[in-house]
Amino acid sequence: MSKSPTLTNPRNPHIKQVRALRLRRTRDETGLFIVEGIGPVGQAVEAGAAIEYFCYAPALLESQFADDLIEAQSRRGLHCYALAPEVFRSLAEKENPQGILAVARRPKASLADLRPDNFAWGVAMVSPQDPGNIGTVARTIDAVGAHGLILLEGGADPFHPNSVRASMGALFWLPVVSAAFAEFLDWAKRQGYYLCGTSARGAADYRAVDYKRPAILLLGSEQKGLLPEQAAACDTLVRLPMKGRASSLNLAVAAGVMLYDMLSKS
């Protein structure tokens, strides 16, 4: 295990930075974000994420995998800071933290990096408001073997701790791109993408549609769905039948239904 001294002062610069990275403003200013938990940190390391440093609490670590990970990263020369358990708990979001987190640099990607040969199908979300939905959709994109996520017109931060946790490491393997809708639409048309949007007003039942490739599943925001001009830009607008009293599905659940249907027809 790393021989670094245990940090107990809450005013230590690294401890202060981790705490500040809970705020989107700090994440945007620094380009850094937090990865918390044994599984997500392990995924970040395996994916080759640009990790600035690790924080861990030896008294809270109960995993040999986590012990070995810290030891290996310390040997590689990465900074691994040991924290007193009470200090680590003050930084963690989960009630019973696993005793390890990493501070990583956001990967940079743009629409110009994506083409049908490396992004044959994926998801575009318009102004998603729940970071947990973003992470869950990213996890499902990875599960079906799709190729990435495009976030349109702002919305929640894909590198919010809740999104990172919900993605279960998928955010480290997938390109995540932000763009304005007009920029996205111009790019999609030039590249020949088939746009399939979801809407309660969709003309077709999703099960009756065959999806061409390259394809992008376009999802509206949780509150407003697709705006009329966004829906009009789609090649196909589909609906998910609602048999009960609920008028709609959770956004991430709807994305999962659609992505697995698209997978089955590929």
C-alpha positions as CSV (number, residue, x, y, z in Angstrom):
1,M,0.0,0.0,0.0
2,S,1.1,3.6,-0.7
3,K,3.2,5.1,2.0
4,S,1.7,8.6,1.7
5,P,0.8,10.3,5.0
6,T,-2.8,10.3,6.1
7,L,-4.5,13.6,5.4
8,T,-6.6,14.8,8.3
9,N,-6.9,18.5,7.7
10,P,-10.1,19.4,5.8
11,R,-8.3,22.5,4.5
12,N,-5.8,20.4,2.6
13,P,-5.9,21.7,-1.1
14,H,-6.8,18.3,-2.5
15,I,-9.6,17.8,0.0
16,K,-10.9,21.3,-0.7
17,Q,-10.8,20.6,-4.5
18,V,-12.7,17.3,-4.2
19,R,-15.4,19.1,-2.2
20,A,-15.5,22.0,-4.7
21,L,-15.9,19.5,-7.6
22,R,-19.4,18.7,-6.3
23,L,-20.4,22.0,-7.9
24,R,-20.9,22.2,-11.7
25,R,-19.2,25.6,-11.8
26,T,-16.0,24.1,-10.5
27,R,-16.2,21.1,-12.9
28,D,-16.7,23.5,-15.8
29,E,-13.9,25.8,-14.8
30,T,-11.3,23.0,-14.1
31,G,-12.3,20.3,-16.5
32,L,-12.1,17.9,-13.7
33,F,-14.7,15.5,-12.2
34,I,-15.1,12.9,-9.4
35,V,-15.2,9.2,-9.8
36,E,-16.4,7.5,-6.7
37,G,-16.5,3.8,-5.7
38,I,-14.5,0.7,-6.5
39,G,-16.3,-0.3,-9.7
40,P,-16.3,3.1,-11.4
41,V,-12.7,3.9,-10.3
42,G,-11.6,0.5,-11.7
43,Q,-13.4,1.1,-14.9
44,A,-11.8,4.6,-15.2
45,V,-8.3,3.0,-14.8
46,E,-9.0,0.2,-17.2
47,A,-10.3,2.7,-19.8
48,G,-7.2,4.8,-19.5
49,A,-9.0,7.9,-18.2
50,A,-6.8,10.9,-17.5
51,I,-6.7,10.6,-13.7
52,E,-5.1,13.4,-11.8
53,Y,-5.0,11.7,-8.4
54,F,-6.7,9.2,-6.1
55,C,-8.0,9.7,-2.6
56,Y,-8.6,6.6,-0.4
57,A,-9.4,5.8,3.2
58,P,-7.4,2.7,4.3
59,A,-9.7,2.2,7.2
60,L,-12.7,2.0,4.9
61,L,-11.3,-0.2,2.1
62,E,-12.5,-3.7,2.4
63,S,-11.6,-4.9,-1.1
64,Q,-8.4,-6.5,-2.1
65,F,-9.0,-5.3,-5.7
66,A,-9.1,-1.7,-4.4
67,D,-5.9,-2.2,-2.3
68,D,-4.1,-3.6,-5.3
69,L,-5.4,-0.8,-7.5
70,I,-4.0,1.9,-5.2
71,E,-0.7,0.0,-4.9
72,A,-0.4,-0.3,-8.6
73,Q,-1.2,3.3,-9.4
74,S,1.2,4.5,-6.7
75,R,4.0,2.5,-8.2
76,R,3.2,4.1,-11.6
77,G,3.8,7.5,-10.0
78,L,0.3,8.7,-9.7
79,H,-0.6,10.6,-6.5
80,C,-2.6,8.5,-4.1
81,Y,-3.6,10.4,-1.0
82,A,-4.6,8.5,2.1
83,L,-7.5,10.2,4.1
84,A,-8.7,9.7,7.6
85,P,-12.1,7.9,7.5
86,E,-14.0,10.9,8.8
87,V,-12.5,13.1,6.2
88,F,-13.3,10.7,3.4
89,R,-16.9,10.4,4.6
90,S,-17.3,14.1,4.4
91,L,-16.3,14.0,0.7
92,A,-18.4,11.0,-0.3
93,E,-21.9,11.2,-1.6
94,K,-22.9,7.7,-0.6
95,E,-23.9,7.0,3.0
96,N,-21.6,4.0,3.3
97,P,-18.6,4.9,1.0
98,Q,-16.3,2.2,-0.3
99,G,-13.2,4.3,0.6
100,I,-11.9,5.2,-2.8
101,L,-12.4,8.0,-5.3
102,A,-10.4,9.5,-8.2
103,V,-10.3,13.0,-9.7
104,A,-10.2,12.7,-13.5
105,R,-10.0,15.1,-16.4
106,R,-13.0,15.3,-18.8
107,P,-12.4,13.6,-22.1
108,K,-12.7,16.0,-25.1
109,A,-14.9,15.0,-28.1
110,S,-16.8,16.9,-30.7
111,L,-19.2,16.1,-33.5
112,A,-16.3,16.5,-35.9
113,D,-14.8,13.3,-34.3
114,L,-17.9,11.2,-35.0
115,R,-18.6,9.5,-38.4
116,P,-20.7,6.6,-39.5
117,D,-17.6,4.4,-39.4
118,N,-16.9,5.0,-35.7
119,F,-20.4,6.0,-34.6
120,A,-22.8,3.8,-36.5
121,W,-25.6,4.3,-34.0
122,G,-26.1,6.2,-30.8
123,V,-28.4,8.5,-28.8
124,A,-29.0,12.2,-28.8
125,M,-30.7,13.7,-25.8
126,V,-32.3,17.2,-25.9
127,S,-31.7,19.2,-22.6
128,P,-31.9,16.2,-20.2
129,Q,-32.4,17.5,-16.6
130,D,-31.6,14.5,-14.5
131,P,-27.9,13.5,-14.4
132,G,-29.0,10.0,-13.3
133,N,-30.9,9.6,-16.6
134,I,-27.8,10.6,-18.6
135,G,-25.7,8.0,-16.8
136,T,-28.3,5.3,-17.1
137,V,-28.7,6.0,-20.8
138,A,-24.9,5.8,-21.3
139,R,-24.9,2.5,-19.5
140,T,-27.6,1.1,-21.8
141,I,-25.8,2.5,-24.9
142,D,-22.8,0.5,-23.8
143,A,-24.9,-2.6,-23.1
144,V,-26.4,-2.8,-26.6
145,G,-23.1,-2.1,-28.3
146,A,-24.1,1.4,-29.6
147,H,-21.4,4.0,-30.0
148,G,-21.9,7.1,-28.0
149,L,-24.1,9.9,-26.6
150,I,-24.8,13.4,-27.9
151,L,-26.2,16.0,-25.5
152,L,-28.1,18.9,-27.2
153,E,-29.1,22.3,-26.0
154,G,-27.4,22.1,-22.6
155,G,-29.1,20.3,-19.7
156,A,-27.6,18.4,-16.8
157,D,-23.8,17.7,-16.6
158,P,-22.9,14.2,-17.8
159,F,-20.0,14.3,-15.4
160,H,-22.2,15.1,-12.3
161,P,-21.4,12.4,-9.7
162,N,-24.9,10.9,-10.0
163,S,-24.4,10.5,-13.8
164,V,-20.9,9.0,-13.4
165,R,-22.2,6.6,-10.8
166,A,-25.3,5.6,-12.8
167,S,-23.2,5.0,-16.0
168,M,-21.3,2.2,-14.2
169,G,-18.2,3.1,-16.1
170,A,-19.8,3.5,-19.5
171,L,-18.9,7.2,-19.6
172,F,-15.2,6.2,-19.7
173,W,-15.6,4.1,-22.8
174,L,-18.1,6.2,-24.9
175,P,-17.7,9.5,-26.6
176,V,-20.0,12.1,-25.0
177,V,-20.4,15.2,-27.2
178,S,-22.3,18.4,-26.5
179,A,-23.8,20.5,-29.3
180,A,-26.5,22.9,-30.3
181,F,-29.5,21.3,-32.0
182,A,-28.9,23.2,-35.3
183,E,-25.3,22.1,-35.4
184,F,-26.3,18.5,-34.7
185,L,-28.9,18.5,-37.4
186,D,-26.6,19.9,-40.0
187,W,-24.0,17.3,-39.1
188,A,-26.5,14.4,-39.0
189,K,-27.9,15.3,-42.5
190,R,-24.4,15.7,-44.0
191,Q,-23.3,12.4,-42.6
192,G,-26.5,10.6,-43.7
193,Y,-27.8,9.6,-40.3
194,Y,-31.4,8.2,-39.9
195,L,-33.0,10.2,-37.1
196,C,-35.6,8.3,-35.1
197,G,-37.5,10.4,-32.5
198,T,-39.7,9.4,-29.7
199,S,-43.0,11.2,-28.9
200,A,-46.4,10.4,-27.5
201,R,-47.6,11.9,-30.8
202,G,-45.5,9.6,-32.9
203,A,-47.3,8.2,-35.9
204,A,-45.9,4.7,-35.7
205,D,-45.7,2.1,-33.0
206,Y,-42.0,1.6,-32.2
207,R,-42.4,-2.2,-32.9
208,A,-43.5,-1.6,-36.5
209,V,-40.4,0.4,-37.5
210,D,-37.2,-0.9,-39.2
211,Y,-34.2,1.2,-38.3
212,K,-31.6,2.1,-41.0
213,R,-28.0,2.6,-40.2
214,P,-26.3,4.9,-39.5
215,A,-29.0,5.9,-37.0
216,I,-29.5,8.1,-34.0
217,L,-32.2,7.8,-31.4
218,L,-33.4,11.3,-30.6
219,L,-34.9,11.8,-27.1
220,G,-36.6,15.0,-25.9
221,S,-36.3,16.4,-22.4
222,E,-38.1,14.8,-19.4
223,Q,-40.5,17.7,-19.1
224,K,-41.2,18.9,-22.6
225,G,-40.2,16.0,-24.9
226,L,-39.3,17.0,-28.4
227,L,-40.3,20.5,-29.5
228,P,-42.3,20.6,-32.7
229,E,-39.4,21.7,-34.8
230,Q,-37.2,19.0,-33.4
231,A,-39.8,16.3,-34.0
232,A,-40.2,17.6,-37.6
233,A,-36.5,17.0,-38.2
234,C,-36.8,13.3,-37.6
235,D,-37.1,10.8,-40.4
236,T,-39.4,8.7,-38.2
237,L,-41.4,9.7,-35.1
238,V,-42.4,6.7,-33.0
239,R,-44.5,6.2,-29.8
240,L,-44.4,3.6,-27.1
241,P,-47.9,2.3,-26.3
242,M,-49.1,3.1,-22.8
243,K,-51.7,0.5,-21.7
244,G,-52.2,1.7,-18.1
245,R,-52.9,5.0,-16.4
246,A,-49.3,6.3,-16.7
247,S,-49.0,8.8,-19.6
248,S,-45.3,8.3,-20.1
249,L,-42.2,6.3,-19.1
250,N,-39.1,7.5,-17.4
251,L,-36.7,8.8,-20.0
252,A,-34.0,6.3,-19.3
253,V,-36.5,3.4,-19.4
254,A,-37.9,4.6,-22.7
255,A,-34.4,4.8,-24.1
256,G,-33.7,1.2,-23.0
257,V,-36.8,-0.1,-24.7
258,M,-36.0,1.7,-27.9
259,L,-32.3,0.7,-27.9
260,Y,-33.0,-3.0,-27.4
261,D,-35.6,-2.9,-30.2
262,M,-33.1,-1.2,-32.5
263,L,-30.5,-3.8,-31.5
264,S,-32.9,-6.7,-32.3
265,K,-33.5,-5.3,-35.8
266,S,-29.9,-4.6,-36.7
